[in-house]
Amino acid sequence: MKLARVTGTVVCSIKDPSLRGMKLLVIQPLTDEMQLDGDPLVAVDTAKAGPGDLVWWILSREACLAMPDPFSPIDAAITGIVDAVTVEDPGIKNKDEIFCKG
């Protein structure tokens, strides 16, 4: 799961039938330190989030599984609204350095 800030909404007059009644939101991905992390993207809202909310979201096949129809044509889904973030142990900062050598 990843953190993001909801920055806007998307309005579609026609969309896939599996997305009827689902809200589409623009999210800005964030790092663990709450810094911008890449370009904004559109995610299906399964958590009733709104503009300005800090949310967690998922990608790919996992995003589809968060939908009522697990075969929905989506790439990203908001799966929760974050109330607070507390980091007690920064852990491994660059996992690729350790696990993806060679």
mmCIF file of the C-alpha atoms, coordinates in Angstrom:
data_MODEL
# 
_entry.id   MODEL 
# 
loop_
_atom_site.group_PDB 
_atom_site.id 
_atom_site.type_symbol 
_atom_site.label_atom_id 
_atom_site.label_alt_id 
_atom_site.label_comp_id 
_atom_site.label_asym_id 
_atom_site.label_entity_id 
_atom_site.label_seq_id 
_atom_site.pdbx_PDB_ins_code 
_atom_site.Cartn_x 
_atom_site.Cartn_y 
_atom_site.Cartn_z 
_atom_site.occupancy 
_atom_site.B_iso_or_equiv 
_atom_site.pdbx_formal_charge 
_atom_site.auth_seq_id 
_atom_site.auth_comp_id 
_atom_site.auth_asym_id 
_atom_site.auth_atom_id 
_atom_site.pdbx_PDB_model_num 
ATOM 1   C CA . MET A 1 1   ? 0.000   0.000  0.000   1.00 0.00 ? 1   MET A CA 1 
ATOM 2   C CA . LYS A 1 2   ? 1.103   3.537  -0.699  1.00 0.00 ? 2   LYS A CA 1 
ATOM 3   C CA . LEU A 1 3   ? 0.220   6.969  0.642   1.00 0.00 ? 3   LEU A CA 1 
ATOM 4   C CA . ALA A 1 4   ? -1.324  9.761  -1.440  1.00 0.00 ? 4   ALA A CA 1 
ATOM 5   C CA . ARG A 1 5   ? -3.191  13.049 -1.075  1.00 0.00 ? 5   ARG A CA 1 
ATOM 6   C CA . VAL A 1 6   ? -6.505  13.502 -2.899  1.00 0.00 ? 6   VAL A CA 1 
ATOM 7   C CA . THR A 1 7   ? -6.186  16.600 -5.073  1.00 0.00 ? 7   THR A CA 1 
ATOM 8   C CA . GLY A 1 8   ? -9.296  16.515 -7.233  1.00 0.00 ? 8   GLY A CA 1 
ATOM 9   C CA . THR A 1 9   ? -12.160 14.638 -8.820  1.00 0.00 ? 9   THR A CA 1 
ATOM 10  C CA . VAL A 1 10  ? -12.872 13.235 -12.271 1.00 0.00 ? 10  VAL A CA 1 
ATOM 11  C CA . VAL A 1 11  ? -16.325 13.403 -13.871 1.00 0.00 ? 11  VAL A CA 1 
ATOM 12  C CA . CYS A 1 12  ? -17.201 10.916 -16.618 1.00 0.00 ? 12  CYS A CA 1 
ATOM 13  C CA . SER A 1 13  ? -20.491 10.876 -18.463 1.00 0.00 ? 13  SER A CA 1 
ATOM 14  C CA . ILE A 1 14  ? -19.784 7.408  -19.893 1.00 0.00 ? 14  ILE A CA 1 
ATOM 15  C CA . LYS A 1 15  ? -17.728 4.702  -18.190 1.00 0.00 ? 15  LYS A CA 1 
ATOM 16  C CA . ASP A 1 16  ? -17.464 0.949  -17.948 1.00 0.00 ? 16  ASP A CA 1 
ATOM 17  C CA . PRO A 1 17  ? -20.615 -0.581 -16.396 1.00 0.00 ? 17  PRO A CA 1 
ATOM 18  C CA . SER A 1 18  ? -18.527 -2.082 -13.560 1.00 0.00 ? 18  SER A CA 1 
ATOM 19  C CA . LEU A 1 19  ? -17.617 1.473  -12.485 1.00 0.00 ? 19  LEU A CA 1 
ATOM 20  C CA . ARG A 1 20  ? -21.153 2.857  -12.283 1.00 0.00 ? 20  ARG A CA 1 
ATOM 21  C CA . GLY A 1 21  ? -21.709 4.539  -8.947  1.00 0.00 ? 21  GLY A CA 1 
ATOM 22  C CA . MET A 1 22  ? -17.955 4.619  -8.189  1.00 0.00 ? 22  MET A CA 1 
ATOM 23  C CA . LYS A 1 23  ? -16.157 7.925  -7.612  1.00 0.00 ? 23  LYS A CA 1 
ATOM 24  C CA . LEU A 1 24  ? -12.942 8.680  -9.500  1.00 0.00 ? 24  LEU A CA 1 
ATOM 25  C CA . LEU A 1 25  ? -10.408 10.870 -7.689  1.00 0.00 ? 25  LEU A CA 1 
ATOM 26  C CA . VAL A 1 26  ? -7.104  12.461 -8.673  1.00 0.00 ? 26  VAL A CA 1 
ATOM 27  C CA . ILE A 1 27  ? -4.393  11.498 -6.179  1.00 0.00 ? 27  ILE A CA 1 
ATOM 28  C CA . GLN A 1 28  ? -0.823  12.697 -5.709  1.00 0.00 ? 28  GLN A CA 1 
ATOM 29  C CA . PRO A 1 29  ? 1.424   9.826  -4.548  1.00 0.00 ? 29  PRO A CA 1 
ATOM 30  C CA . LEU A 1 30  ? 3.625   10.585 -1.518  1.00 0.00 ? 30  LEU A CA 1 
ATOM 31  C CA . THR A 1 31  ? 6.769   9.072  -0.035  1.00 0.00 ? 31  THR A CA 1 
ATOM 32  C CA . ASP A 1 32  ? 6.941   7.824  3.560   1.00 0.00 ? 32  ASP A CA 1 
ATOM 33  C CA . GLU A 1 33  ? 8.273   11.307 4.419   1.00 0.00 ? 33  GLU A CA 1 
ATOM 34  C CA . MET A 1 34  ? 5.147   12.932 2.855   1.00 0.00 ? 34  MET A CA 1 
ATOM 35  C CA . GLN A 1 35  ? 7.096   14.307 -0.126  1.00 0.00 ? 35  GLN A CA 1 
ATOM 36  C CA . LEU A 1 36  ? 5.705   14.235 -3.682  1.00 0.00 ? 36  LEU A CA 1 
ATOM 37  C CA . ASP A 1 37  ? 6.458   10.921 -5.389  1.00 0.00 ? 37  ASP A CA 1 
ATOM 38  C CA . GLY A 1 38  ? 5.766   10.970 -9.118  1.00 0.00 ? 38  GLY A CA 1 
ATOM 39  C CA . ASP A 1 39  ? 2.908   12.287 -11.202 1.00 0.00 ? 39  ASP A CA 1 
ATOM 40  C CA . PRO A 1 40  ? -0.735  12.518 -10.106 1.00 0.00 ? 40  PRO A CA 1 
ATOM 41  C CA . LEU A 1 41  ? -3.038  9.721  -11.238 1.00 0.00 ? 41  LEU A CA 1 
ATOM 42  C CA . VAL A 1 42  ? -6.694  8.757  -11.172 1.00 0.00 ? 42  VAL A CA 1 
ATOM 43  C CA . ALA A 1 43  ? -7.891  6.100  -8.710  1.00 0.00 ? 43  ALA A CA 1 
ATOM 44  C CA . VAL A 1 44  ? -11.288 4.583  -8.013  1.00 0.00 ? 44  VAL A CA 1 
ATOM 45  C CA . ASP A 1 45  ? -12.472 5.549  -4.523  1.00 0.00 ? 45  ASP A CA 1 
ATOM 46  C CA . THR A 1 46  ? -13.660 2.567  -2.473  1.00 0.00 ? 46  THR A CA 1 
ATOM 47  C CA . ALA A 1 47  ? -13.292 4.381  0.870   1.00 0.00 ? 47  ALA A CA 1 
ATOM 48  C CA . LYS A 1 48  ? -15.491 7.509  0.501   1.00 0.00 ? 48  LYS A CA 1 
ATOM 49  C CA . ALA A 1 49  ? -12.504 9.885  0.458   1.00 0.00 ? 49  ALA A CA 1 
ATOM 50  C CA . GLY A 1 50  ? -12.637 13.513 -0.587  1.00 0.00 ? 50  GLY A CA 1 
ATOM 51  C CA . PRO A 1 51  ? -10.371 16.366 -1.689  1.00 0.00 ? 51  PRO A CA 1 
ATOM 52  C CA . GLY A 1 52  ? -7.524  16.983 0.757   1.00 0.00 ? 52  GLY A CA 1 
ATOM 53  C CA . ASP A 1 53  ? -7.758  13.551 2.434   1.00 0.00 ? 53  ASP A CA 1 
ATOM 54  C CA . LEU A 1 54  ? -4.625  11.507 3.054   1.00 0.00 ? 54  LEU A CA 1 
ATOM 55  C CA . VAL A 1 55  ? -5.344  8.028  1.695   1.00 0.00 ? 55  VAL A CA 1 
ATOM 56  C CA . TRP A 1 56  ? -3.688  4.702  1.077   1.00 0.00 ? 56  TRP A CA 1 
ATOM 57  C CA . TRP A 1 57  ? -3.998  3.134  -2.323  1.00 0.00 ? 57  TRP A CA 1 
ATOM 58  C CA . ILE A 1 58  ? -3.037  0.047  -4.273  1.00 0.00 ? 58  ILE A CA 1 
ATOM 59  C CA . LEU A 1 59  ? -2.096  -0.732 -7.868  1.00 0.00 ? 59  LEU A CA 1 
ATOM 60  C CA . SER A 1 60  ? -2.578  -3.391 -10.520 1.00 0.00 ? 60  SER A CA 1 
ATOM 61  C CA . ARG A 1 61  ? -4.506  -6.593 -9.911  1.00 0.00 ? 61  ARG A CA 1 
ATOM 62  C CA . GLU A 1 62  ? -4.851  -5.798 -6.197  1.00 0.00 ? 62  GLU A CA 1 
ATOM 63  C CA . ALA A 1 63  ? -6.772  -2.637 -7.134  1.00 0.00 ? 63  ALA A CA 1 
ATOM 64  C CA . CYS A 1 64  ? -9.294  -4.720 -9.093  1.00 0.00 ? 64  CYS A CA 1 
ATOM 65  C CA . LEU A 1 65  ? -9.807  -6.994 -6.109  1.00 0.00 ? 65  LEU A CA 1 
ATOM 66  C CA . ALA A 1 66  ? -10.976 -3.999 -4.031  1.00 0.00 ? 66  ALA A CA 1 
ATOM 67  C CA . MET A 1 67  ? -13.929 -3.553 -6.377  1.00 0.00 ? 67  MET A CA 1 
ATOM 68  C CA . PRO A 1 68  ? -17.349 -5.231 -6.197  1.00 0.00 ? 68  PRO A CA 1 
ATOM 69  C CA . ASP A 1 69  ? -16.538 -6.676 -9.650  1.00 0.00 ? 69  ASP A CA 1 
ATOM 70  C CA . PRO A 1 70  ? -12.961 -8.048 -9.404  1.00 0.00 ? 70  PRO A CA 1 
ATOM 71  C CA . PHE A 1 71  ? -12.645 -7.831 -13.204 1.00 0.00 ? 71  PHE A CA 1 
ATOM 72  C CA . SER A 1 72  ? -13.145 -4.042 -13.348 1.00 0.00 ? 72  SER A CA 1 
ATOM 73  C CA . PRO A 1 73  ? -10.755 -2.315 -15.785 1.00 0.00 ? 73  PRO A CA 1 
ATOM 74  C CA . ILE A 1 74  ? -8.830  -0.229 -13.250 1.00 0.00 ? 74  ILE A CA 1 
ATOM 75  C CA . ASP A 1 75  ? -5.177  0.336  -12.389 1.00 0.00 ? 75  ASP A CA 1 
ATOM 76  C CA . ALA A 1 76  ? -5.453  2.083  -9.004  1.00 0.00 ? 76  ALA A CA 1 
ATOM 77  C CA . ALA A 1 77  ? -7.886  2.063  -6.086  1.00 0.00 ? 77  ALA A CA 1 
ATOM 78  C CA . ILE A 1 78  ? -8.123  4.068  -2.881  1.00 0.00 ? 78  ILE A CA 1 
ATOM 79  C CA . THR A 1 79  ? -8.660  1.523  -0.110  1.00 0.00 ? 79  THR A CA 1 
ATOM 80  C CA . GLY A 1 80  ? -8.550  3.622  3.054   1.00 0.00 ? 80  GLY A CA 1 
ATOM 81  C CA . ILE A 1 81  ? -8.462  7.067  4.619   1.00 0.00 ? 81  ILE A CA 1 
ATOM 82  C CA . VAL A 1 82  ? -5.438  7.706  6.850   1.00 0.00 ? 82  VAL A CA 1 
ATOM 83  C CA . ASP A 1 83  ? -6.076  9.380  10.218  1.00 0.00 ? 83  ASP A CA 1 
ATOM 84  C CA . ALA A 1 84  ? -2.446  9.610  11.350  1.00 0.00 ? 84  ALA A CA 1 
ATOM 85  C CA . VAL A 1 85  ? 1.033   8.467  10.353  1.00 0.00 ? 85  VAL A CA 1 
ATOM 86  C CA . THR A 1 86  ? 3.638   7.628  12.987  1.00 0.00 ? 86  THR A CA 1 
ATOM 87  C CA . VAL A 1 87  ? 7.125   6.425  12.053  1.00 0.00 ? 87  VAL A CA 1 
ATOM 88  C CA . GLU A 1 88  ? 8.952   4.859  14.976  1.00 0.00 ? 88  GLU A CA 1 
ATOM 89  C CA . ASP A 1 89  ? 11.702  3.021  13.074  1.00 0.00 ? 89  ASP A CA 1 
ATOM 90  C CA . PRO A 1 90  ? 12.764  4.353  9.687   1.00 0.00 ? 90  PRO A CA 1 
ATOM 91  C CA . GLY A 1 91  ? 13.754  0.826  8.684   1.00 0.00 ? 91  GLY A CA 1 
ATOM 92  C CA . ILE A 1 92  ? 15.496  0.196  5.409   1.00 0.00 ? 92  ILE A CA 1 
ATOM 93  C CA . LYS A 1 93  ? 15.524  3.344  3.292   1.00 0.00 ? 93  LYS A CA 1 
ATOM 94  C CA . ASN A 1 94  ? 16.512  1.761  -0.025  1.00 0.00 ? 94  ASN A CA 1 
ATOM 95  C CA . LYS A 1 95  ? 15.324  -1.833 -0.192  1.00 0.00 ? 95  LYS A CA 1 
ATOM 96  C CA . ASP A 1 96  ? 16.583  -2.192 -3.780  1.00 0.00 ? 96  ASP A CA 1 
ATOM 97  C CA . GLU A 1 97  ? 20.181  -1.768 -2.602  1.00 0.00 ? 97  GLU A CA 1 
ATOM 98  C CA . ILE A 1 98  ? 19.884  -4.770 -0.296  1.00 0.00 ? 98  ILE A CA 1 
ATOM 99  C CA . PHE A 1 99  ? 17.488  -7.153 -2.035  1.00 0.00 ? 99  PHE A CA 1 
ATOM 100 C CA . CYS A 1 100 ? 18.072  -6.492 -5.737  1.00 0.00 ? 100 CYS A CA 1 
ATOM 101 C CA . LYS A 1 101 ? 21.861  -6.664 -6.034  1.00 0.00 ? 101 LYS A CA 1 
ATOM 102 C CA . GLY A 1 102 ? 23.282  -8.385 -8.974  1.00 0.00 ? 102 GLY A CA 1 
# 
